[in-house]
């Protein structure tokens, strides 16, 4: 029964010949079965549409298959008991890995290659190619031994691969598993006696231009036994060079060239160049909208790229913005984020941010603030230790956070439940781990795949199972676009083969993209493939021949357009680097402007989205702002909000005088602190001296930086400082009421006991994530404190520590004018007294760093930045006098003690001496200027070296040049305050 072969171009010759052949078959026997086989399911659906158009009254008993579904139908005719079809990449990859580990431990190539990520997948791909080519591993090994395969120096590596091929096939047989190659081979064996095929009026193979050996064997068996017509895409033209060899050597039968169809004319051709993938897709979207306005339905338009991987996500977002419906052959990443977080939270150590992202309910924002304030970072032990029921109201929170007891109890219950559910089993079979995962995240195919590994791989521990499952879930995808297959067809070039559209938009016509850059297979090079085909009759396509296939794919994609073809290429990438157009494109075409303004002004207004049209209106010359507001109102937006936003942005750029947008807000009530009754702290005033906007953000607006304790891998400066303060208070309190030791040796017992107690309290409230680091930090802090205490005891000069964490509060006896009633409040770390009546106020600082670069007199009077020592000096003198004492200011002092300076060989103290008493009026002028600026609401930013680590740097506009200019005019220089 001779095979008839009709060959020509896909459009219109093959498609018209197919419709005519199907009509001829149906005219003879309208109800006779006919089978149509195409390379892909998408092309099979297209042929079904062609057939439906040819038979509008109905088409009966015609079945459409792709190559594999056709083989599967033949294989299912006579079921093979005791076997199971397996096509899961995860299972088969793991089977390959286990075979290599078991059988190739002493071999130099495969076992070593497994250490490279992705090797298991590449090996499985090579094995599938060998099996699809029906390569007998024993015959291939013999041919290689006789040096007939041309492997050369790659022979040892190829020998290992062929041995793996033999063992893999044996493993599949022993397990009763069959893969795709097995199904096709058995279909070829059963085909001559198939009752299904015997009942067919005709079998129509359509559109394939290359077949692997197993599919070629099936085609030959079918065509020799049953009436078969092959519609082969080949014409004596340069672009069909890829098909020539296969057509001449592998397709035998009665061949007839189809006469070229009569075209009304070649499609209109339009070439555009863009900058980057997003601009390329944006231009494609506008071309689609133009075509739609010209009467072309969305269903009649295709967007084709050699590969859609660089475009899929961008196409989804851009087409959504432009309201273009589409379906696609592409798949986009769609990892189940919550499932991945649930599976991985335990192995990650229950970090606070990840735990909070998994909790649900209206109280989650409050829970988030509470866990931040509690300093919970990670580990189950830290959650259990720090999170307790009961009302939470920390004193130190600027936001005055209050969490009711019931809310805290609900948080504790939610966290306990989450930890219990996500703490998976440590040991178990793959199926047992899979059962736990299903209970946690629900049924998923990825879980079922891993459950099937029992008997393939050794039982995993819990961490390995969860890691593998999360890796699989992160690779989860979904079809891009609509599920119903309607709208614009967005296809890769392989999926677009043989299809026909009114208009086609081609993307990515760049060098090394289309045509793609092709490399030989590292496992089976082209020389070996050629010899396998020639010597063993096992056809394996050669990789480098793919350049001819690239030309064919371009020709078929471009030929799919009936009326219009739009070609797009990137003249530069997203970063502006120059790109080279494809050799398939002969002209540069029309450039799509890179600048957004240029694109919007050059494109037709009716093709723009509402947002783009509004921006265009704002860019269109005089009175643009009014047009933008009108556009917002026309599109149903909040025009008043739009106008207010535009006014705000314009003021930011154009204002010459600082205003509320710059922190110059004018007089405000209760200006010195969020709760005026508490008073103004010297520390807050120092923040104002450093940067008025820093004070405004924290003290007036009540903003504070959100802590992220889960990312604190080392100890924070605040934690270190708190430990220093706590120890020094404990140590000096323990010495109260008895003679002060003259040296550290005399105070060793008190020192050791105080440090052990302080460190113990610290350890009880903080989980040591890195015990070795904590031990090193503990030793460093102990050494620092030993040096400081030894220095302090040796230079006490008759002063005795008397008050610790002393609250100092009141007004200042300074000529402050209308601000004389301001209440100042603070806590002095230590106040020392002398029998003569002199006093000394000490404020501990961990280190001097860059915040205290000057001598005390320059820091106070020259730069107006050291405010705490003079204010504490005045408040301490007043407090001691109010208690009946007779303090002597001229012999007293107030200053900073820098604990780490001794260890670094520098002077550990700077002092404001009693002579300050005579300079009170000068200090009063500085202080009055600050208080006046605060009361007048002048909080403009002030740049300095502290900006790089300022906690409010994310909310100030110091990098905005107009804001900086206005701030410099509005702010005063601290040095001027004392003049």
Secondary structure as UniProt FT lines:
FT   STRAND          4..8
FT   HELIX           10..14
FT   HELIX           15..28
FT   TURN            30..31
FT   STRAND          33..38
FT   HELIX           41..54
FT   TURN            56..57
FT   STRAND          62..66
FT   HELIX           67..77
FT   TURN            81..82
FT   STRAND          84..85
FT   HELIX           89..103
FT   TURN            105..106
FT   HELIX           110..113
FT   TURN            114..115
FT   TURN            117..118
FT   HELIX           119..132
FT   TURN            133..134
FT   HELIX           137..145
FT   TURN            146..147
FT   HELIX           152..154
FT   HELIX           155..175
FT   STRAND          177..178
FT   HELIX           180..191
FT   TURN            192..193
FT   HELIX           195..198
FT   STRAND          200..206
FT   HELIX           213..225
FT   STRAND          228..233
FT   HELIX           238..240
FT   HELIX           241..249
FT   STRAND          254..257
FT   STRAND          268..275
FT   HELIX           276..293
FT   TURN            294..295
FT   HELIX           298..300
FT   STRAND          301..305
FT   TURN            309..311
FT   HELIX           312..321
FT   TURN            322..323
FT   STRAND          326..333
FT   HELIX           337..344
FT   TURN            345..349
FT   HELIX           352..358
FT   TURN            362..363
FT   HELIX           364..374
FT   HELIX           380..386
FT   TURN            395..396
FT   TURN            398..399
FT   HELIX           405..422
FT   HELIX           430..441
FT   HELIX           445..451
FT   TURN            452..453
FT   TURN            455..456
FT   HELIX           462..474
FT   STRAND          477..481
FT   TURN            483..484
FT   STRAND          488..492
FT   TURN            493..498
FT   STRAND          501..507
FT   STRAND          512..513
FT   TURN            514..515
FT   HELIX           526..536
FT   HELIX           543..545
FT   HELIX           546..559
FT   STRAND          561..572
FT   TURN            574..575
FT   TURN            583..584
FT   STRAND          590..591
FT   HELIX           596..602
FT   HELIX           605..607
FT   HELIX           610..618
FT   TURN            622..623
FT   HELIX           624..634
FT   TURN            635..636
FT   HELIX           639..654
FT   HELIX           660..662
FT   TURN            671..672
FT   HELIX           676..678
FT   HELIX           682..690
FT   HELIX           692..695
FT   HELIX           696..700
FT   HELIX           709..711
FT   HELIX           717..735
FT   TURN            736..737
FT   TURN            744..747
FT   HELIX           748..765
FT   HELIX           771..794
FT   TURN            797..798
FT   STRAND          800..810
FT   HELIX           817..819
FT   TURN            820..821
FT   STRAND          824..833
FT   TURN            835..836
FT   STRAND          839..845
FT   TURN            849..851
FT   HELIX           856..857
FT   HELIX           858..862
FT   HELIX           868..882
FT   TURN            883..884
FT   HELIX           889..891
FT   STRAND          893..898
FT   TURN            899..905
FT   STRAND          909..913
FT   HELIX           914..919
FT   HELIX           920..935
FT   TURN            936..937
FT   HELIX           945..949
FT   TURN            951..955
FT   TURN            958..959
FT   HELIX           961..970
FT   HELIX           974..977
//
